[in-house]
Amino acid sequence: KIVQETQNDEVQRKERLTSLFVRVGRIQFILLGLIASGVIFFGKEFITKYWAGKEYTNSYYVALLLILPASIALIQNIGIEIQRAQNKHKFRAIVYTFMALVNIVMSIFLCQLYGEIGSAVGTAISLVLANGIIMNFYCHCCCNIDVVCFWKGILKASVGLIIPIV
């Protein structure tokens, strides 16, 4: 009976953490989605016509390559606090250190080939690998968060952005 109660407590804890993660993440996604869609639609014109000039068109693409992957981490910020509360944040520090080193090497290499866009691609790849894949897997497996449920919630929220984007 004690084992069953402990299992029930674990299930309830996972449900509460997932619910919190999904609710906060959805709010953050909506706000960041509005900002990102504004940058997508108005950023190029703003940079080339009103701010820096046509010779800085690549700045728009660099901004997109940095803003969109960074949004993955930003909509999951509550996960960092959950990891801290569970004292499971050491793994995050190790992953981020490793990905920073990978980012440096990739960005230098790609920058030499493709300039500023190459460097931004290196950073974007690092962000997607660290935040989008590794940390999602870790949160799902080790922190009692149903990340699949989280991304389903984000997909539901993104439906509202489809019409303005089209």
URWO-V765968 format. One record per run of one state. SS is the DSSP state (alpha for helix, beta for strand, coil for the rest). FROM is the first residue (numbers start at 1). LEN is the number of residues. If there is no record, write none. Layout:
BEGIN
ss: {SS & SS}
from: {FROM & FROM}
len: {LEN & LEN}
END
This chain:
BEGIN
ss: {coil & alpha & coil & alpha & coil & alpha & coil & alpha & coil & alpha & coil & alpha & coil}
from: {1 & 2 & 52 & 54 & 76 & 77 & 86 & 90 & 115 & 116 & 143 & 147 & 166}
len: {1 & 50 & 2 & 22 & 1 & 9 & 4 & 25 & 1 & 27 & 4 & 19 & 1}
END
